[in-house]
Amino acid sequence: MDWSVNTAYKTLKDMEPKSLAVVEATSTILPNVERIDVGLGTSEKGNATPITKPRKKTMTSVYLKYFETAPDGKTRRCKFCGQSYSIATATGNLGRHLSNRHPGYDITVNVATPAPQPVTIPKKLQLQPQPQPQAKIPQLELDHLNWLLVKWLILSSLPPSTLDEHWLLNSFKFLSPTIKIWPGDKFQTILCEVFRSMQEDVRVIVDRVSSKVSITLDFWTSYEQLLYMSITCQWIDENWSFQRMLLDVCHISSPCGAAEIAHALLKVLKLYNIDNRVLCCTHDNSPIALHACHTLKEDMDNQKMSSFYYLPCAAHTLNSIINDGLRSTKSIISKIREFVLKMNTSLEISQDFLQCCNAYQEGNWKFPLDASPRWSGNYQMLDIARKASKSMEAIVRKYDELGSMLLSTAEKNAVNIMHVYLEPFYKTINDICTNKVLTVGLVLFFMDHISEMIAACRDSRHSPDWLKSAAEEMATKVRSYNDQVCSLFTYMTAILDPRIKVELLPENLNSENYLEEARSYFIRNYSSSQFSAITSSYAAQELEDGGSVSFAEEIARKKRRSSMSSATDELTQYLSEPPAPIATNVLEWWKVNNTRYPRLSMMARDFLAVQPTALAPEDLFCSKGDEIDKQRFSTPYESTQASHCVKSWLLGGFKLKYKSTEVDYERLMELATATAAENTTTCSDKKQKS
């Protein structure tokens, strides 16, 4: 296909006045990037015989390249507006025409002279009006397109090599044959530079955090069989707002053991200058992550750095517990899922199903139904088979292709039993996924409830043997989790949740010894150290005063010291009050009460930032996690770190930067919209004139 035929481009005259403003504004919204030649016209000279007679005298001027000579050799026509001048017109007059009619012509547009056509034109046709020559699209407008593609690649988690795909380029050429997007390797270079520029902003923010921070680790393997670790930092700021920031995505080098993970983790912590401020690490329950955290703790203890703790992920534990429960009905759920997938892809079947549900009064269902293999989809399969069993059976019997998906009486009975058994799990996970501030104390409260449900099913004489067997496996994993989290650190983290305190703690954590140790920890780290700092300031003042302090000042300082000792009772006073309602916003509670507990609130800021899960629960339990896994699996090695980090930072509110210069996408889109509207108006005017 000839991409250069019958294509209209706006001229410089068409661009006035808005388009010139677009070009001028671009320098303020786009960083300097090496330009790529995207000229419309070609500079190659054809071999055709000239159809104009050569002039005896050749005029040379910088203005002549903006004019074309008519075929009869008697006039010159402006390439911008079509204005004709005699061939004898002085070049100075041509220059004044350009300056008056097309200001900025020598900066914004580089008009190329089209090559002569290698055909002989009859004289009669030469007298017909010639088509208006079109000006070259401004270079910066095509940079607009490339920067939009940069953001598209990042937010879609697509590799830069996507832009080398042949038919994607053809699609752009369909819009304009002159479009020339940056090659994949250039996008890769720009992506890495964007990552470095934005990483500096992240480092500045993390470095300014005044409290302790906590981190979470999540691991996955790509299609290249490479192991990656994402490191996310959490803290609570001075305004009692919870903050989460992805720090890095690290490739773990072979042999991918605990030593390699610990080394990579410590390198990132030092890069962000938080290696001495990390209070806790929540890992994803993998053995290598557990060993890596243990190795890191030993290293920090040997260097006498601040206390460091680590916790298993409650979401991964709960997911593993539920999968044990679903194992006995796995084949039934697979059969139901196949039926649901058929309905999702067939409008006829789904409409028939909805009509049956309406006739049998079996509820309203919104398509497409969640058929994810995660917990959300598995529970949806049980839900539809139990609540819409008659409609499901009617549809299966109506369509021969669905005959193998008919559930037997025994299978229906198993679905009903499992659905009732897992309903408390569904409610628990729903609360965990929708909770604004998920604390360790609240998760322990939920896990204690789950443990009670499992024990009740296992000990009930009404439970079938296959369900009791599943409950026994589930109980084993609950006990393993409880053993790992049963520690002084977890106790302190839980009681600082004003909804939990001591009253709602699991029995295995509720210990008087833990309470006394927690009080000692508070006095040692959040009370005594503060007092000593204040006391030392008084001593410094006495030294500055040369020991000559008035009697009244001595009494005042003694009063201050005695009043400070009462601060050690903040923890006792806090625990003596009843817990706040479960619906209470924890951070709002502490924001209101931090003046009552000034020192204990400092401890709460540190400990409540500790996460009970290694990743957002909805990423594990809901279909959203399917998309995340696809992106992680398919991203190539060279762009994994940059693309995942930059995407997270953009979604977190950071501005995309290139070499420390912000790319203003909002302004860029305004300019693109204005240009598109102007193009539409110009095309409409041309159609009316024709």
C-alpha positions in Angstrom: 0.0 0.0 0.0 1.2 3.5 -0.9 1.1 5.3 2.5 1.9 8.7 0.9 -1.2 9.1 -1.4 -4.3 11.1 -0.7 -3.4 12.1 2.8 -4.3 15.6 4.2 -2.1 17.4 6.7 -2.7 20.7 8.3 -0.7 23.6 7.0 0.9 26.3 9.2 -1.9 28.6 8.3 -4.4 26.0 9.6 -2.4 25.8 12.8 -2.9 29.5 13.7 -3.5 30.6 16.3 -3.9 27.5 18.5 -1.4 25.2 17.0 1.5 27.6 17.4 0.6 27.9 21.1 0.7 24.1 21.2 4.3 24.1 19.9 5.4 26.8 22.2 3.9 25.1 25.2 5.5 21.8 24.5 8.9 22.9 25.7 7.5 23.3 29.1 5.8 19.9 29.4 8.2 17.6 27.7 11.9 16.9 28.6 14.6 17.1 26.0 14.8 13.8 24.1 17.0 13.1 21.1 14.8 13.8 18.1 14.0 11.4 15.4 13.5 12.6 11.8 9.9 12.3 11.1 9.6 14.7 8.1 6.7 14.3 5.8 8.3 15.1 2.5 11.2 13.3 1.1 14.5 14.9 0.3 15.4 12.3 -2.4 15.6 13.6 -5.9 13.7 11.8 -8.6 15.1 11.0 -12.0 12.2 12.5 -13.9 12.7 14.9 -16.7 11.8 18.4 -15.4 8.7 19.8 -16.9 9.7 23.5 -16.3 12.1 25.4 -18.5 15.4 26.3 -16.8 15.8 30.0 -15.9 18.8 31.9 -17.2 19.5 33.2 -13.7 19.3 31.2 -10.6 18.2 33.0 -7.4 19.6 31.7 -4.2 17.9 32.6 -0.9 16.9 30.8 2.4 13.4 31.9 1.6 13.1 30.0 -1.6 12.7 26.6 0.1 9.4 27.8 1.4 8.1 28.5 -2.1 7.6 26.2 -5.1 7.9 27.2 -8.7 4.9 26.8 -10.9 5.1 24.4 -13.9 5.1 27.3 -16.4 8.1 28.9 -14.6 6.4 32.3 -14.3 5.2 32.3 -10.7 6.2 31.1 -7.3 3.6 29.7 -4.8 3.9 29.8 -0.9 3.9 26.3 0.4 2.0 27.5 3.5 -0.9 29.5 2.2 -0.7 29.1 -1.6 -0.1 32.9 -2.3 1.4 33.3 -5.8 4.2 35.8 -6.7 5.8 36.7 -10.0 9.0 34.8 -10.7 10.8 38.2 -10.7 9.7 39.1 -7.2 12.7 40.0 -5.0 13.5 37.5 -2.3 13.2 40.2 0.3 9.5 40.5 -0.5 9.2 36.8 -0.1 10.9 37.0 3.3 8.5 39.8 4.4 5.6 37.6 3.3 6.8 34.8 5.5 7.4 37.1 8.5 4.0 38.8 8.2 1.8 35.8 7.3 3.7 32.9 8.9 5.6 34.1 12.0 7.8 31.5 13.5 8.0 29.6 10.2 11.8 29.0 10.6 11.5 27.5 14.1 8.3 25.4 14.2 8.2 23.9 10.8 10.8 22.5 8.5 9.1 22.2 5.1 10.7 19.8 2.7 10.4 20.1 -1.0 8.5 17.2 -2.5 10.3 15.2 -5.2 9.0 15.7 -8.7 6.7 13.0 -10.0 8.3 10.7 -12.7 5.4 11.2 -15.2 4.7 13.5 -18.1 1.8 15.8 -17.4 -0.3 16.9 -20.4 -0.5 20.7 -20.9 -4.2 20.8 -20.5 -3.9 19.3 -17.0 -1.2 21.8 -16.1 -3.8 24.5 -16.2 -5.9 22.9 -13.6 -5.6 24.1 -10.0 -2.8 22.3 -8.3 -3.4 20.7 -4.8 -2.2 22.8 -1.9 1.2 21.6 -0.6 1.0 20.6 3.0 3.4 21.6 5.8 5.3 19.2 7.9 3.7 18.2 11.2 5.6 19.8 14.0 8.3 17.5 15.5 7.1 18.0 19.0 3.6 16.7 18.2 5.1 13.3 17.3 7.0 13.4 20.6 3.6 13.8 22.2 2.6 10.5 20.8 5.7 8.8 21.9 5.4 10.0 25.5 1.8 8.9 25.5 3.0 5.5 24.4 5.5 5.4 27.2 2.8 5.8 29.8 0.6 3.2 28.0 3.4 0.7 28.1 4.1 1.3 31.8 0.5 1.2 33.0 -0.3 -1.8 30.9 2.9 -3.6 32.0 3.8 -4.3 28.4 7.5 -4.7 27.3 9.0 -2.0 25.1 9.4 -4.6 22.3 5.6 -4.3 21.8 6.3 -1.2 19.7 8.4 -3.1 17.3 5.4 -5.2 16.2 4.8 -4.7 12.5 1.0 -4.4 12.5 1.0 -2.0 15.3 3.2 0.3 13.2 0.9 -0.2 10.3 -2.0 0.9 12.4 -0.3 4.1 13.2 0.6 4.6 9.6 -3.1 4.2 8.7 -3.7 7.4 10.7 -0.7 9.2 9.2 1.9 7.6 7.0 4.6 10.0 8.4 4.3 8.8 11.9 7.5 7.3 13.1 7.4 6.1 16.7 10.6 5.4 18.7 12.0 1.9 18.4 11.8 -0.5 21.3 15.4 -0.1 22.4 14.9 3.7 22.6 11.8 3.1 24.7 13.8 0.7 26.9 16.5 3.4 27.5 13.9 6.0 28.3 12.0 3.7 30.7 15.2 3.0 32.6 16.0 6.7 32.8 12.4 7.4 34.0 12.9 4.7 36.7 16.1 6.4 38.0 14.6 9.9 38.0 11.5 8.8 39.9 13.5 6.6 42.3 15.2 9.7 43.5 11.8 11.2 44.5 10.9 8.0 46.3 14.2 8.0 48.2 13.7 11.6 49.3 10.2 10.8 50.7 11.3 7.7 52.5 14.4 9.4 54.0 12.1 12.0 55.5 10.0 9.5 57.5 10.4 10.3 61.1 9.1 7.0 62.6 10.0 3.3 62.2 9.0 1.6 59.0 7.9 -1.9 58.2 8.4 -3.9 55.0 6.7 -6.7 53.1 8.2 -9.2 50.7 6.5 -11.0 47.9 8.1 -13.5 45.5 7.3 -14.7 42.0 8.8 -16.5 39.0 8.7 -15.1 35.5 8.3 -17.0 32.2 12.1 -16.9 31.9 12.3 -18.9 35.2 13.8 -16.0 37.1 13.0 -15.4 40.7 11.9 -11.8 41.7 11.3 -10.2 45.0 9.2 -7.1 45.5 10.0 -5.0 48.6 7.2 -2.6 49.8 7.7 -0.1 52.7 4.9 1.0 55.0 4.7 3.7 57.7 2.3 6.0 59.4 3.0 9.7 58.9 2.7 12.6 61.4 -1.0 13.1 60.3 -1.8 9.5 61.2 -2.3 8.5 57.5 -1.1 5.1 56.4 1.5 5.2 53.7 2.7 2.4 51.4 5.5 2.6 48.9 7.1 0.0 46.6 10.8 0.3 47.0 12.2 -2.1 44.5 11.7 -5.3 42.4 14.9 -7.3 42.7 16.0 -10.3 40.6 17.4 -12.9 43.0 20.5 -14.4 41.4 21.1 -18.2 41.3 21.1 -20.3 43.5 18.2 -18.2 44.8 18.8 -19.2 48.4 18.4 -17.4 51.7 21.8 -15.7 51.5 21.1 -14.2 48.1 17.7 -12.9 49.3 19.1 -11.4 52.5 21.9 -9.7 50.5 19.5 -8.2 47.9 17.1 -7.1 50.7 19.8 -5.4 52.8 21.2 -3.7 49.6 17.8 -2.1 49.0 17.4 -1.1 52.7 20.7 0.7 52.6 19.9 2.3 49.3 16.9 4.0 50.9 18.8 4.6 54.2 16.3 2.6 56.3 18.4 -0.4 57.3 18.5 0.9 60.9 14.8 1.9 60.9 13.0 -1.3 59.8 11.0 -2.7 62.7 9.4 -5.7 61.0 9.3 -7.7 57.8 6.2 -9.7 56.7 7.1 -12.4 54.2 5.0 -14.6 52.0 5.5 -17.8 54.0 8.0 -19.4 51.5 10.8 -21.3 53.2 13.5 -19.2 51.4 11.9 -16.0 52.6 11.6 -17.3 56.2 15.3 -18.3 56.2 16.3 -15.0 54.6 14.5 -13.0 57.3 16.2 -15.2 59.9 19.6 -14.5 58.3 19.0 -10.8 58.2 17.9 -10.7 61.8 21.1 -12.5 62.9 23.2 -10.0 60.8 21.4 -7.0 62.4 21.7 -8.4 65.9 25.5 -9.0 65.4 25.9 -5.4 64.2 23.8 -4.3 67.3 21.4 -2.5 65.1 17.8 -1.7 66.1 15.5 -4.6 66.9 14.2 -6.5 63.9 11.3 -8.9 63.7 9.5 -10.9 61.0 6.0 -12.4 60.6 4.4 -14.9 58.3 1.7 -13.6 55.9 -1.8 -14.2 57.2 -3.4 -14.0 53.8 -1.2 -16.7 52.3 -1.9 -18.8 55.4 -5.7 -18.3 55.1 -5.6 -19.1 51.4 -3.7 -22.3 52.1 -6.2 -23.3 54.8 -9.2 -22.7 52.5 -7.6 -24.7 49.6 -7.3 -27.7 52.0 -11.0 -27.4 52.7 -11.9 -27.1 49.0 -9.7 -30.1 48.0 -12.5 -32.7 48.5 -14.9 -30.7 46.2 -12.3 -29.7 43.6 -13.7 -31.9 40.8 -17.3 -30.6 41.4 -16.1 -26.9 41.4 -14.3 -27.6 38.1 -17.5 -28.9 36.5 -19.5 -25.8 37.7 -16.7 -23.5 36.5 -16.9 -25.0 33.0 -20.7 -24.4 33.0 -20.1 -20.8 34.1 -17.5 -20.2 31.4 -19.9 -21.4 28.8 -22.5 -18.9 30.0 -20.0 -16.1 30.1 -19.2 -16.6 26.4 -22.7 -17.3 25.1 -25.3 -14.5 25.3 -28.0 -17.0 24.4 -27.2 -19.4 27.3 -26.8 -16.6 29.8 -30.1 -15.0 28.8 -31.9 -18.4 29.2 -30.2 -18.8 32.6 -31.4 -15.4 33.8 -35.0 -16.2 32.6 -34.9 -19.5 34.5 -33.6 -17.8 37.6 -36.5 -15.3 37.4 -39.0 -18.1 36.9 -37.7 -20.2 39.8 -37.0 -17.1 41.9 -33.3 -18.1 42.4 -31.9 -14.6 42.5 -30.3 -12.0 40.2 -26.9 -12.8 38.7 -24.7 -10.3 37.0 -22.6 -11.4 34.0 -19.9 -12.1 33.4 -19.7 -14.3 36.6 -16.4 -14.5 38.4 -14.9 -17.8 37.3 -11.4 -17.1 38.7 -9.6 -20.1 40.2 -8.9 -17.9 43.3 -11.1 -17.9 46.4 -13.6 -15.3 45.0 -14.3 -17.5 41.9 -14.3 -20.8 43.9 -16.9 -19.5 46.3 -18.9 -18.1 43.4 -19.1 -21.6 41.9 -20.4 -23.0 45.2 -22.8 -20.1 45.5 -24.4 -20.5 42.1 -24.7 -24.3 42.3 -26.5 -24.0 45.7 -28.7 -20.9 45.1 -29.6 -21.5 41.4 -29.5 -25.3 41.2 -32.9 -25.6 39.4 -31.9 -23.0 36.8 -28.5 -24.6 36.3 -30.1 -28.0 35.8 -32.7 -26.7 33.3 -30.0 -25.0 31.2 -27.8 -28.1 31.2 -30.6 -30.3 30.0 -31.6 -27.8 27.3 -28.2 -27.7 25.6 -26.6 -30.9 24.6 -23.2 -29.4 24.7 -23.6 -28.9 28.5 -24.7 -32.5 29.2 -21.5 -33.5 31.0 -21.9 -30.7 33.5 -25.0 -32.0 35.1 -24.5 -32.5 38.9 -25.5 -35.7 40.6 -27.5 -35.8 43.8 -24.4 -36.6 45.9 -22.5 -33.7 44.2 -25.3 -31.3 45.0 -25.3 -32.4 48.6 -21.5 -31.9 48.9 -21.9 -28.4 47.4 -24.5 -27.5 50.0 -22.4 -28.8 52.9 -19.2 -27.0 51.7 -21.1 -23.8 51.0 -22.4 -23.6 54.6 -19.1 -24.6 56.1 -17.1 -21.9 54.1 -19.6 -19.1 54.6 -17.8 -17.8 57.7 -14.6 -17.8 55.7 -16.3 -15.8 53.0 -17.4 -13.1 55.5 -14.0 -13.0 57.1 -12.1 -12.6 53.9 -14.6 -10.0 52.7 -13.9 -8.0 55.9 -10.1 -8.4 55.5 -10.2 -7.3 51.9 -12.3 -4.2 52.6 -10.7 -3.0 55.8 -9.0 0.4 55.3 -6.3 -0.3 57.9 -5.7 -4.0 58.4 -3.8 -4.4 61.7 -2.1 -7.5 63.1 -4.5 -7.4 66.1 -7.5 -7.5 63.9 -6.2 -10.4 61.8 -5.4 -12.4 64.9 -9.0 -11.7 66.0 -10.3 -13.1 62.7 -7.9 -16.1 62.7 -9.0 -17.0 66.2 -12.6 -17.1 65.0 -11.6 -19.2 62.0 -9.8 -21.6 64.3 -13.0 -22.0 66.4 -15.1 -22.8 63.3 -12.6 -25.4 62.1 -12.5 -27.1 65.5 -16.3 -27.1 65.7 -16.6 -28.8 62.3 -13.9 -31.4 63.2 -15.6 -32.3 66.5 -19.2 -32.3 65.3 -20.8 -35.7 64.9 -23.0 -34.3 62.1 -20.0 -33.5 59.8 -19.3 -36.1 57.1 -16.0 -37.9 57.3 -14.6 -36.2 54.2 -15.2 -32.8 55.7 -13.7 -33.8 59.1 -10.6 -35.0 57.3 -10.4 -31.6 55.5 -10.9 -29.8 58.8 -8.1 -31.7 60.4 -5.7 -30.5 57.7 -6.9 -27.0 58.1 -6.5 -27.1 61.8 -2.8 -28.2 61.4 -2.0 -25.1 59.3 -3.8 -22.8 61.8 -1.7 -24.2 64.7 1.5 -23.7 62.6 0.6 -20.0 62.0 -0.3 -19.4 65.7 3.1 -20.9 66.7 5.0 -18.6 64.4 3.1 -15.4 65.5 3.1 -16.2 69.3 5.7 -13.7 70.5 6.2 -10.6 72.6 6.4 -8.5 69.4 3.1 -9.7 68.1 1.5 -9.2 71.5 2.7 -5.5 71.6 1.5 -4.9 68.1 -1.9 -6.4 68.8 -2.7 -4.5 72.1 -1.9 -1.2 70.5 -5.0 -1.6 68.3 -7.6 0.1 70.5 -10.3 -2.3 69.2 -8.4 -5.4 70.5 -6.2 -4.5 73.5 -6.0 -7.5 75.9 -9.7 -8.4 76.0 -9.9 -9.7 72.4 -6.5 -11.3 72.1 -6.3 -15.0 71.2 -5.8 -17.2 74.3 -2.4 -18.3 73.3 -1.2 -14.7 73.3 -2.9 -13.4 76.4 -0.1 -13.8 79.0 0.8 -11.8 82.1 4.4 -12.3 81.3 3.9 -10.7 77.9 2.2 -7.7 79.5 5.1 -7.1 81.9 7.6 -7.4 79.2 5.6 -5.0 77.0 5.6 -2.5 79.8 9.4 -2.8 80.2 9.9 -2.4 76.4 7.7 0.7 76.4 9.6 2.3 79.3 13.0 1.4 77.9 12.4 2.5 74.3 9.6 5.1 74.4 9.7 6.6 77.9 13.1 6.4 79.5 15.0 7.5 76.4 12.7 10.5 76.1 13.2 11.5 79.7 16.9 11.1 79.6 17.0 13.4 76.5 15.0 16.1 78.4 17.0 15.7 81.6 20.3 16.0 79.7 19.0 19.3 78.2 18.4 20.6 81.8 21.9 19.6 82.7 23.2 21.4 79.7 21.3 24.5 80.7 22.9 24.3 84.2 26.3 24.1 82.7 25.6 27.1 80.5 24.3 29.0 83.5 27.5 28.2 85.4 25.5 26.5 88.1 23.9 29.8 89.1 20.2 28.8 88.9 17.6 30.6 90.9 15.8 28.8 93.7 12.5 29.0 91.9 14.0 27.5 88.7 15.3 24.6 90.8 11.8 23.9 92.1 10.3 24.1 88.6 12.8 21.6 87.2 12.2 19.2 90.0 8.5 19.5 89.3 9.1 18.7 85.6 11.1 15.6 86.5 8.5 14.3 88.8 5.7 14.8 86.3 7.7 12.9 83.7 7.7 9.8 85.8 4.0 9.6 85.5 4.4 9.1 81.7 5.4 5.5 82.4 1.8 4.8 83.3 0.5 5.6 79.9 0.3 2.0 78.9 -1.5 1.0 82.1 -4.0 3.8 81.7 -4.6 2.9 78.0 -5.2 -0.8 78.8 -7.5 0.0 81.7 -10.1 1.5 79.3 -12.5 -0.7 77.4 -11.7 -1.5 73.8 -13.1 0.7 71.0 -15.9 -0.6 68.8 -14.7 -2.9 65.9 -15.9 -0.4 63.3 -13.5 2.3 64.7 -10.9 3.7 62.4 -7.7 2.9 64.3 -5.6 5.8 62.9 -8.4 8.3 63.6 -8.6 7.0 67.1 -4.9 7.6 67.8 -5.0 10.9 66.0 -7.6 12.1 68.5 -6.0 10.5 71.5 -2.3 11.1 70.9 -2.3 14.1 73.3 -3.6 11.8 76.1 -0.9 9.3 75.3 2.0 11.3 73.8 4.7 8.6 74.3 2.5 5.6 73.7 1.2 7.1 70.5 4.8 7.2 69.2 5.0 3.4 69.9 1.7 2.9 68.2 2.9 4.8 65.0 5.8 2.3 64.8 3.9 -0.9 65.6 0.6 -0.3 63.8 2.5 0.1 60.5 3.4 -3.6 60.7 1.4 -5.5 58.1 -0.2 -8.9 58.8 -0.1 -9.7 55.0 2.8 -9.7 52.6 0.5 -8.2 49.8 -2.9 -6.6 49.6 -5.4 -9.4 50.4 -7.5 -8.6 47.4 -4.5 -9.4 45.2 -4.5 -12.9 46.5 -8.2 -13.7 47.0 -9.8 -11.9 44.1 -9.6 -12.1 40.3 -7.5 -8.9 40.3 -4.6 -11.2 41.3 -5.0 -13.1 38.0 -4.0 -10.0 36.0 -1.1 -9.2 38.3 0.2 -12.8 37.9 -0.1 -12.5 34.1 1.9 -9.3 34.1 4.6 -10.6 36.4 4.9 -13.8 34.4 5.2 -12.2 31.0 7.5 -9.2 31.7 11.1 -9.8 30.4 14.1 -9.4 32.5 15.4 -6.1 31.0 12.2 -4.2 31.9 10.8 -6.0 35.0 12.3 -3.7 37.6 11.7 -0.4 35.8 8.2 -1.1 34.5 6.8 -2.6 37.8 8.3 0.1 40.0 7.3 3.0 37.7 3.8 1.7 37.4 3.4 1.4 41.1 4.7 4.9 41.7 2.5 6.4 39.0 -0.6 4.7 40.6 0.6 6.0 43.9 0.4 9.6 42.7 4.0 10.3 41.6 4.6 12.3 38.4 6.5 10.7 35.5 9.9 12.2 35.2 12.7 12.0 32.6 16.1 13.2 33.7 14.5 15.0 36.6 12.1 16.8 34.4 8.4 16.2 34.9 6.2 15.2 31.9 3.0 17.0 32.3 0.5 14.5 30.9 -2.6 16.5 31.8 -1.3 19.5 29.8 -0.2 17.2 27.0 -3.6 15.7 26.7 -5.2 19.1 26.6 -2.9 20.1 23.8 -3.7 16.8 22.0 -7.4 17.3 22.4 -7.2 20.9 21.1 -5.1 19.8 18.1 -7.6 17.0 17.3 -10.5 19.4 17.4 -8.7 21.8 15.1 -7.9 19.1 12.6 -11.6 18.1 12.6 -12.6 21.7 12.0 -10.0 22.1 9.2 -11.1 18.9 7.4 -14.8 20.0 7.7 -14.0 23.4 6.1 -12.1 21.7 3.3 -15.0 19.4 2.5 -17.4 22.4 2.4 -15.1 24.3 0.0 -14.8 21.3 -2.2 
